[in-house]
Amino acid sequence: MIQKELYFIRHGQTDHNLKGIDQGKGVNLPLNELGRRQARAFFDAYKDVPFDHIYTSTLLRAQETIYPFRDLGRTFEPMAELDEISWGEMEGTAMVMENSDTFKHLTDQWKAGNDDAKPIGGESPRELQDRQKRFIRQLLATPHKNILISMHGRAIRSMMCTLTETPLKDMEEFPHVNLSLYKVNLLSHGTFEIEKFNDTAHLIDL
C-alpha cells in the first residue's frame, strides 16, 4: 500500500545549464526561456495531481519551476536541505564541467567510494546526504500524501541513493535532465520504490 507519493523534479533550464557551467548552490540564476517553457509543460501535465504540499530549494531556479502551481494559489516551502551541492570555487566559472580535469578527478573519487572528497570551498556527497536526511525525517513526519519537490541535479542523484539505499558511489546510476521527474512512492512497510525514472514524457512537445 502506498503511504506517500513523492514527485521529485529537477528545475528547468538556466543559461548556465545551456553552456554547461557549474552553478551549485552559490549561483542563483533564474530560468531562461526554454526553462520557463519546460516548467509550463510540466504544469500542464501534472496540474490535476492533488498536491497537498510543495517543497523547493531556496534557489530561484527551483522556485520559478513551480511558479505555475503557485499561480493556482498553492503555497510552497523553501528548504535549504534541498539546495544543490556546493561546488565551491568551481561555481560560476567558465570551466565547462565535462571538459574539466578538476571536475573529472573529483567525480572519479566519488565513483571510487570517497564520499568525503569535495571541491575547494565546497561540499562533499556525504555532507549533502546528511542535510537531505534531515529533510526526509521532516517529510516522513508530515501528514501530506502527494508532495511535489523541486530541486537540483546532483542533489537528486544523492536523494535517490538515500531513498533506495544505494551507495553514493553509484550516484551516476540516477541520470537527470532539466525538468525530468522521479516519482517515488513510500510503501506501507517503510521502503521507497521508484515508479517513474528520469521521466521526460511531459517534455515531448518541446
N, C-alpha and C positions, 0 to 999 in steps of 0.2 A: 504493500500500500504506500502511495506517495504522500509524504508529510508536507513537503515544500517543493515548489518549482522555481528554480533559480535561472534567470536569463542573464548571462554574462556577455556583454558586448564590448568590443574594442571601439574606441572613439573613431569618428570619421577622419578623413584625410586633412592634414595641415600642409603648409608649404614646405616645411622641413621633411615631412614624410615623403613628399613628392621628390625631393632632392636626395633622400637617403641620409639626412643629417640627424644625429642623435639629439633627442630632446630631454629624455629623462624627466625628473620632477622639478628641475631647475629652470626649464624653458617653458613659458606659459603662452603658447601661441593659440589663436583662435582657429576654427576650421576654415579651410579655403572653400571655394565654390563647389568643387566636387564633394568635399566633406559634408557640406550642408545638404546637397542632393542625396548623399548616402543616408544621412540622418532622416530625411523625409521619406526615403524608400523604406527604411526600417520601420518608421512610424506607420506608414500606410499598410505594411504587412502585419503589424502587431498591435495596432491601436485598439483592437477589440479584446485583447487579453486583459483580464481583470486584475491588473497590477494593483496590489494594495500597499506597496511601498516601493520607492525608487532610491537607490544609493548611487552616488557618484564619487569620484575622487575630488580633491579640492582644485583640480586644474581645469582651466577654461575649456579646453578641447573636449574633455569628458562631459562637462556640464552642458555645453552647447549641443552635444549629440542628442540629449534627451529634451531639449527645449520644445520640440513639438508636443511632447506629453505634458510639459509644464503649461503650455498654452491651452491645454484642455482643462487646466485647473488642478492638476496633480502636483503635489509638492515633492521635492527631492531633498535628500540629506547628504551633504558632502562629508566625507570622512578621509582623513589623511592616511589611514591604513590602506586605502585603495590607490594611493598615488603610485606613479610609475617608479621603478627602481632609480636611484640616483647614479648617474654615470660620472659624477664628479667633474674633473677638469675636461672630460670629453664632451660635455654637453654644449650644444650650440656652436661647435667648431665647424669649420669647413671640411673636416675629415669625414668622408663617407664611410659608413660602418663596414660595408662589405669589402672595402679596399684598404682597411686599416690593419696594419700588423699588430698594433696595440689592442684593438678590439678582438682580433682573432686569437691572440695569445691569452687574453682574459677568458674568452668563451671556451677555449681549449682546456683551460684549468678547470672550469666548471664541469665540462664533459668528463673530465678525469676524476671528478668527485670532490674537488676542493671547493666546498660551499662557502668558505670564508674568504676566498680571493675577491678583491674588489679594486676598482679603479682609484687613482689618487683622488682623495676628497669625496669618494662615492660610497656606495653601499654594496654589501655582499648579498648573494642569494639567501643565505641564512638569516640575515637581518631583515630582508624583505619578507621572508616567510614568517618570521616572528611577529612582525606587525600585522600581517594578514591573519594570523591565528587569533589575534585579539578581535578582529572583525568577525571572524567565523563564530567565536564564542558569543558575541552580541547577536549575530544572526540567528543562532540556534535558540536564543532566549526570547526572541520576539514571537508574537502570535501571527505574524504575517505569513501568508501561504504562497502568493505569487509575487516574486520580487525581481525587479529589473536592476541590474548593476552595471554601470558604465565606467570602464576603467581603461587599462593600457596593455600593450602587447606583452612585454616581458613580465609584467605583473600577472597577466592571465596565465602565462606558462607556469609561474610559480603557484598560483592559486589552484590550477588543475592538478598539479603534482600533489599538493597538500590534500585536496579533497579525495583524490583517488589513491592516496598513499603510495605515490610514485616517487622514487628518489629524485632529488633536484638535479642530479647529473643528467637525467633524461628529459629535461625541460623542452629540448628541441622536438620531442615527440608530439608537442602540442603547438602546431603552427597557427598563424593568425594573419589576417589582412585587415585593412581598415574596415570597420563596421561588420566584421564577422561575428558570429554568435556561437557560444557554447551554452546549450541548455542542459542543466544538471538537476537531477531530482534527488531529494533527500528521502530515503526509504524508511519504512517504519522501524527497521532494525538498526538504524543509525548510520548506514552507509550511503555514499553518494554514487549515483550512476549517471554517466553522460548519455543523454538522449540525442542531442544534436552536436556534432563535432565540427568546429570551424565552418559553420554553415553560412553560405552566402546566397542562398536561393532568392532572398528578398532584393538582391542587387542585380538580378539577371537583366533587367531592362536598362541598366546603366552601362 
